Amino acid sequence: MKNSLRSRLFVYFLISMVIIIFSMGFALLNSLNLQHIADRRFEDEQFLQELQFNLDDIQEPLNTYLTSYSSSSLATLLFIIETLNEVVPNQRPVTSSNSDLIKREIYFLIDSYLIKLNEVIEQKRGRKVQQYINSYSDLNVLYNYISSKINDASLLGFRIQLAEYRRFLELFRKMQLYGILQILLATAFAFSILMRTLNNIANPMYQLSLMAAKLSKGNFDIPDIHFNSVTEVNQVAEAFNDMKLNIRHYVDELHKQKEIEQQVLTEKYRNLEMEQLLKRMELYTMQAQMNPHFLFNTINTGVQLAIMEDADRTAEYMENLAALFRYNIREKQFFVPLRHELEGLKSYYNILKIRFPKTLKLILNVQDDIVDNFTCPSMIIQPLVENSVLHAFKKKEGLGTITVSVSYIDPVLLISVRDDGSGIAKDTVRELLTPHTHDYKLNSRMMGLENVIQRCYFFYPDQKDVIDIKSSQAIGTEIQIRIHTEVKHV
């Protein structure tokens, strides 16, 4: 595939890498050259300074040895002399460079200095006082002269370095210029390659996008398209032509199937409407025939029958159902004693325990000393528990837990219903906690929860935090009702 996009990009990549490697190699060679010049200058200066330091280090142990005849000072002195002998080069060729001539003179002067130093040491050992005093004086003169020569060599080296530094700057500027030119050339070459590649791909793809837009509008009569581009783009164009033809045949088939399905769906819809109408009529008829007192009496009859037949669990279930129904019938006021509300909740708890003995755990935490001291809106806790039972554990496997807590923290009566279910989405929580007008239609899925929330807002209009929902996905939900006992309700 000589004309494929991959082969072209590979060739362009190789060319770019060659240019980059050449540019980097050229810059590296120039950098190494400049580094070599700088290193050579600094090595000369460092060598001279090392000679000067060694000469300076001789003075202290020499004075100590001459004044006190210390063996340790003599050992130090001999070590420094040996170091100087190793540092000073033995080969000293004659050159035309002033710097090299001064260095050569310094080497010979150091040789003379070391010979003179050995004489002073021997005279000290032979206790020739006057001789080593005179020799020491000559040694100091020679030391000062050598130091001045080292300074002259350093100064001359600095001047040479200054001249070479100017050449160094000129070379560095040339390197910068060459580097900029290479970067510009490489950039221009890469840009030209990029534009050429983009044109070979972008123009055909643009034509394909136009044809696809026409195709998406249902225009299947557009002519086939052909390009002389890279192999991949040409293959895409041919595939597009085949796809257009297949879609046209498929759409025709879909239209035919849609007409048939539409006829079937219309007939099914009519049947469903008739079935729903019949079910509603049956429900309305049953509701009209059954009043609350008749249902309550029927439940009591069922309890007596279960007791007579020794069906204890059935009797317990019916008794709790009757107690819950009795509470619903008896409490006609908007506010009831907290004890009554909790008694109705306990009956509902017992019903749930019978219905869900293995999948639901119910916990009730109440301060016994507050149940007779406060009132609350009627049927405000049971709908919250029912909402958790209906919605919280649909996606949860295993045991679900619902905890109802009632406590008093002066002056707030706190009612909490918490579950460990799937949680409520944030958008749903925000929508539920929004106060609604009287003509708002409640959500049928969470009608009980919405009813409790709106009643709280109605009974406590000045208390903004009367109800709150804290929920986390896959962790659970807690609904808190805060009733300020010092504030009068509506």
Secondary structure, 3 states (H helix, E strand, C coil): CCCCHHHHHHHHHHHHHHHHHHHHHHHHHHHHHHHHHHHHHHHHHHHHHHHHHHHHHHHHHHHHHHHHCCHHHHHHHHHHHHHHHHHCCCCCCCCCCHHHHHHHHHHHHHHHHHHHHHHHHHHHHCCCHHHHHHHHHHHHHHHHHHHHHHHHHHHHHHHHHHHHHHHHHHHHHHHHHHHHHHHHHHHHHHHHHHHHHHHHHHHHHHHHHHHHHHHHCCCCCCCCCCCCCCHHHHHHHHHHHHHHHHHHHHHHHHHHHHHHHHHHHHHHHHHHHHHHHHHHHHHHHHHHHCCHHHHHHHHHHHHHHHHHCCCHHHHHHHHHHHHHHHHHHHCCCCEEEHHHHHHHHHHHHHHHHHHCCCCEEEEEEECHHHCCCCEEECCCCHHHHHHHHHHCCCCCCCCEEEEEEEEEECCEEEEEEEECCCCCCHHHHHHHCCCCCCCCCCCHHHHHHHHHHHHHHHHCCCCCCCEEEEEECCCEEEEEEEEECCCCCC
